């Protein structure tokens, strides 16, 4: 299992659109992996739906731990961790 601490940088936090991008990337690029996020207040959830991700209430500046288990853990933790730290711009310019 690999883990990475990330800080949310998106101004609106992790809402529906960023959640969709993160979950779609997980399903497309890492289908044989399991992902969990643990917030600084100890709330932990498996990333298996947009609603579970939104329910964490990650706002700009939130720090959390991403945990990954699967065949290519290094690539998975880096790719998904980068998405959590990405500043999304909707619609893209």
MDAnalysis code that builds the backbone (N, CA, C; Angstrom):
import MDAnalysis as mda
import numpy as np

u = mda.Universe.empty(279, n_residues=93, atom_resindex=np.repeat(np.arange(93), 3), trajectory=True)
u.add_TopologyAttr("name", ["N", "CA", "C"] * 93)
u.add_TopologyAttr("resid", np.arange(1, 94))
u.add_TopologyAttr("resname", ["UNK", "UNK", "UNK", "UNK", "UNK", "UNK", "UNK", "UNK", "UNK", "UNK", "UNK", "UNK", "UNK", "UNK", "UNK", "UNK", "UNK", "UNK", "UNK", "UNK", "UNK", "UNK", "UNK", "UNK", "UNK", "UNK", "UNK", "UNK", "UNK", "UNK", "UNK", "UNK", "UNK", "UNK", "UNK", "UNK", "UNK", "UNK", "UNK", "UNK", "UNK", "UNK", "UNK", "UNK", "UNK", "UNK", "UNK", "UNK", "UNK", "UNK", "UNK", "UNK", "UNK", "UNK", "UNK", "UNK", "UNK", "UNK", "UNK", "UNK", "UNK", "UNK", "UNK", "UNK", "UNK", "UNK", "UNK", "UNK", "UNK", "UNK", "UNK", "UNK", "UNK", "UNK", "UNK", "UNK", "UNK", "UNK", "UNK", "UNK", "UNK", "UNK", "UNK", "UNK", "UNK", "UNK", "UNK", "UNK", "UNK", "UNK", "UNK", "UNK", "UNK"])
u.atoms.positions = np.array([
    [0.856, -1.175, 0.000],
    [0.000, 0.000, 0.000],
    [0.901, 1.237, 0.000],
    [0.545, 2.166, -0.856],
    [1.246, 3.449, -0.933],
    [0.314, 4.529, -0.419],
    [0.899, 5.582, 0.125],
    [0.077, 6.708, 0.543],
    [0.784, 8.019, 0.247],
    [-0.033, 9.059, 0.158],
    [0.461, 10.396, -0.155],
    [-0.437, 11.418, 0.532],
    [0.178, 12.393, 1.146],
    [-0.569, 13.506, 1.725],
    [-0.755, 14.539, 0.616],
    [-1.970, 15.044, 0.487],
    [-2.236, 16.072, -0.519],
    [-2.968, 17.240, 0.120],
    [-2.877, 18.386, -0.551],
    [-3.590, 19.594, -0.145],
    [-4.468, 20.024, -1.308],
    [-5.752, 20.221, -1.048],
    [-6.694, 20.647, -2.086],
    [-6.381, 22.093, -2.465],
    [-6.181, 22.330, -3.757],
    [-5.864, 23.672, -4.238],
    [-6.995, 24.290, -5.056],
    [-7.968, 23.496, -5.442],
    [-9.081, 24.022, -6.227],
    [-9.871, 25.020, -5.377],
    [-10.100, 26.201, -5.916],
    [-10.749, 27.283, -5.150],
    [-12.117, 26.890, -4.609],
    [-12.851, 26.071, -5.334],
    [-14.185, 25.648, -4.893],
    [-14.160, 24.302, -4.178],
    [-12.985, 23.789, -3.902],
    [-12.868, 22.498, -3.231],
    [-13.148, 21.346, -4.187],
    [-13.354, 20.182, -3.612],
    [-13.652, 18.996, -4.420],
    [-15.166, 18.841, -4.464],
    [-15.766, 19.431, -5.482],
    [-17.218, 19.385, -5.670],
    [-17.533, 18.379, -6.786],
    [-18.689, 18.460, -7.410],
    [-19.140, 17.452, -8.380],
    [-18.198, 17.273, -9.568],
    [-17.794, 18.360, -10.192],
    [-16.971, 18.225, -11.398],
    [-15.589, 17.644, -11.114],
    [-14.826, 18.169, -10.132],
    [-13.546, 17.531, -9.841],
    [-13.713, 16.078, -9.383],
    [-14.767, 15.816, -8.614],
    [-15.025, 14.436, -8.180],
    [-15.227, 13.518, -9.373],
    [-15.950, 14.007, -10.361],
    [-16.192, 13.232, -11.567],
    [-14.886, 12.940, -12.308],
    [-14.035, 13.944, -12.429],
    [-12.744, 13.745, -13.102],
    [-11.906, 12.720, -12.351],
    [-11.855, 12.843, -11.026],
    [-11.053, 11.918, -10.217],
    [-11.574, 10.491, -10.339],
    [-12.885, 10.304, -10.161],
    [-13.457, 8.952, -10.223],
    [-13.368, 8.351, -11.620],
    [-13.578, 9.152, -12.658],
    [-13.444, 8.641, -14.027],
    [-12.007, 8.211, -14.315],
    [-11.034, 8.955, -13.814],
    [-9.629, 8.582, -13.997],
    [-9.317, 7.285, -13.266],
    [-9.820, 7.154, -12.048],
    [-9.627, 5.907, -11.295],
    [-10.199, 4.730, -12.074],
    [-11.432, 4.859, -12.544],
    [-12.089, 3.751, -13.242],
    [-11.437, 3.422, -14.575],
    [-10.939, 4.430, -15.270],
    [-10.348, 4.219, -16.589],
    [-8.898, 3.747, -16.515],
    [-8.088, 4.397, -15.683],
    [-6.652, 4.134, -15.667],
    [-6.210, 3.115, -14.618],
    [-6.987, 2.949, -13.550],
    [-6.575, 2.075, -12.453],
    [-7.721, 1.178, -11.977],
    [-8.300, 0.384, -12.882],
    [-9.476, -0.411, -12.513],
    [-9.193, -1.514, -11.490],
    [-7.942, -1.912, -11.319],
    [-7.618, -3.006, -10.402],
    [-6.998, -2.501, -9.108],
    [-7.257, -1.258, -8.785],
    [-6.729, -0.644, -7.572],
    [-7.869, -0.270, -6.627],
    [-7.523, -0.154, -5.349],
    [-8.457, 0.346, -4.338],
    [-7.881, 1.643, -3.781],
    [-8.723, 2.655, -3.662],
    [-8.315, 3.977, -3.202],
    [-9.122, 4.361, -1.976],
    [-8.446, 4.947, -0.973],
    [-9.090, 5.473, 0.213],
    [-8.555, 6.872, 0.470],
    [-9.378, 7.711, 1.070],
    [-8.957, 9.035, 1.514],
    [-9.309, 9.158, 2.986],
    [-8.340, 9.660, 3.764],
    [-8.573, 9.943, 5.176],
    [-8.334, 11.433, 5.406],
    [-9.336, 12.105, 5.932],
    [-9.239, 13.539, 6.179],
    [-8.499, 13.799, 7.493],
    [-8.149, 15.052, 7.717],
    [-7.408, 15.414, 8.922],
    [-8.218, 15.195, 10.196],
    [-9.546, 15.124, 10.084],
    [-10.377, 14.862, 11.267],
    [-10.678, 13.374, 11.456],
    [-10.007, 12.518, 10.679],
    [-10.130, 11.075, 10.855],
    [-11.228, 10.409, 10.049],
    [-11.962, 11.164, 9.253],
    [-13.006, 10.583, 8.410],
    [-12.334, 9.853, 7.245],
    [-12.684, 8.588, 7.035],
    [-12.066, 7.805, 5.968],
    [-13.143, 7.162, 5.103],
    [-12.886, 7.143, 3.791],
    [-13.829, 6.519, 2.878],
    [-13.083, 5.932, 1.692],
    [-13.651, 4.873, 1.137],
    [-13.120, 4.309, -0.098],
    [-13.674, 5.145, -1.250],
    [-12.818, 5.406, -2.223],
    [-13.239, 6.195, -3.379],
    [-13.900, 5.280, -4.396],
    [-15.201, 5.091, -4.246],
    [-15.923, 4.235, -5.176],
    [-17.156, 4.920, -5.763],
    [-17.414, 6.162, -5.341],
    [-18.509, 6.918, -5.945],
    [-18.266, 8.413, -5.735],
    [-18.883, 9.194, -6.590],
    [-18.764, 10.640, -6.485],
    [-19.344, 11.122, -5.151],
    [-20.440, 10.525, -4.725],
    [-21.071, 10.960, -3.477],
    [-20.189, 10.726, -2.266],
    [-19.466, 9.600, -2.218],
    [-18.581, 9.365, -1.072],
    [-17.448, 10.377, -1.061],
    [-16.961, 10.746, -2.237],
    [-15.891, 11.731, -2.308],
    [-16.395, 13.110, -1.892],
    [-17.548, 13.529, -2.395],
    [-18.115, 14.834, -2.038],
    [-18.429, 14.895, -0.539],
    [-18.858, 13.767, 0.026],
    [-19.244, 13.749, 1.441],
    [-18.071, 14.037, 2.380],
    [-16.843, 13.944, 1.879],
    [-15.688, 14.266, 2.714],
    [-15.590, 15.764, 2.990],
    [-16.231, 16.578, 2.160],
    [-16.237, 18.018, 2.377],
    [-14.874, 18.666, 2.231],
    [-14.097, 18.221, 1.252],
    [-12.759, 18.764, 1.041],
    [-12.839, 20.153, 0.406],
    [-12.397, 21.153, 1.132],
    [-12.401, 22.529, 0.658],
    [-10.973, 22.962, 0.363],
    [-10.815, 24.132, -0.239],
    [-9.481, 24.627, -0.552],
    [-8.663, 24.693, 0.744],
    [-7.452, 24.166, 0.681],
    [-6.573, 24.121, 1.846],
    [-6.692, 22.863, 2.680],
    [-7.712, 22.031, 2.422],
    [-7.859, 20.776, 3.170],
    [-6.683, 19.855, 2.880],
    [-6.169, 19.232, 3.940],
    [-5.123, 18.227, 3.789],
    [-5.731, 16.870, 4.093],
    [-5.328, 15.866, 3.327],
    [-5.832, 14.512, 3.536],
    [-4.776, 13.520, 3.065],
    [-4.995, 12.257, 3.405],
    [-4.093, 11.191, 3.004],
    [-4.800, 10.316, 1.984],
    [-4.140, 10.104, 0.851],
    [-4.629, 9.195, -0.183],
    [-3.885, 7.888, -0.032],
    [-4.610, 6.777, 0.045],
    [-4.002, 5.446, 0.134],
    [-4.432, 4.633, -1.086],
    [-3.470, 3.887, -1.630],
    [-3.727, 3.096, -2.832],
    [-3.174, 1.703, -2.635],
    [-3.950, 0.732, -3.082],
    [-3.509, -0.657, -3.072],
    [-3.814, -1.243, -4.438],
    [-2.808, -1.855, -5.065],
    [-3.010, -2.447, -6.382],
    [-1.694, -2.709, -7.076],
    [-1.763, -3.164, -8.336],
    [-0.566, -3.589, -9.054],
    [0.434, -2.471, -9.380],
    [0.004, -1.246, -9.587],
    [0.914, -0.153, -9.932],
    [0.661, 1.023, -8.986],
    [0.964, 0.797, -7.719],
    [0.629, 1.754, -6.674],
    [1.339, 3.096, -6.832],
    [2.600, 3.079, -7.261],
    [3.340, 4.338, -7.408],
    [2.675, 5.257, -8.424],
    [2.376, 4.716, -9.598],
    [1.733, 5.525, -10.639],
    [0.349, 5.976, -10.187],
    [-0.379, 5.096, -9.535],
    [-1.747, 5.411, -9.113],
    [-1.770, 6.509, -8.058],
    [-0.936, 6.412, -7.043],
    [-0.943, 7.410, -5.968],
    [-0.487, 8.770, -6.502],
    [0.453, 8.763, -7.437],
    [0.913, 10.035, -8.003],
    [-0.130, 10.660, -8.916],
    [-0.733, 9.876, -9.790],
    [-1.718, 10.404, -10.744],
    [-2.951, 10.959, -10.023],
    [-3.497, 10.179, -9.104],
    [-4.712, 10.604, -8.412],
    [-4.397, 11.700, -7.393],
    [-3.261, 11.619, -6.740],
    [-2.839, 12.685, -5.831],
    [-2.688, 14.012, -6.557],
    [-2.140, 13.961, -7.783],
    [-2.015, 15.178, -8.592],
    [-3.379, 15.771, -8.922],
    [-4.369, 14.917, -9.176],
    [-5.717, 15.425, -9.470],
    [-6.325, 16.128, -8.259],
    [-6.092, 15.591, -7.060],
    [-6.606, 16.250, -5.861],
    [-5.968, 17.624, -5.671],
    [-4.733, 17.792, -6.134],
    [-4.037, 19.069, -5.974],
    [-4.192, 19.989, -7.186],
    [-4.880, 19.534, -8.203],
    [-5.054, 20.303, -9.432],
    [-6.044, 21.455, -9.222],
    [-5.770, 22.597, -9.822],
    [-6.707, 23.723, -9.803],
    [-7.574, 23.620, -11.051],
    [-8.768, 23.089, -10.881],
    [-9.688, 22.903, -12.002],
    [-10.280, 24.230, -12.415],
    [-10.535, 24.355, -13.710],
    [-11.163, 25.541, -14.265],
    [-12.308, 25.068, -15.139],
    [-13.534, 25.235, -14.673],
    [-14.695, 24.784, -15.417],
    [-15.521, 25.974, -15.848],
    [-15.822, 26.166, -17.102],
    [-15.314, 25.349, -18.208],
    [-13.846, 25.692, -18.492],
    [-13.098, 24.724, -19.068],
    [-11.685, 24.982, -19.345],
    [-11.513, 26.139, -20.326],
    [-10.473, 26.882, -20.134],
    [-10.196, 28.015, -21.024],
    [-9.177, 27.642, -22.053],
])
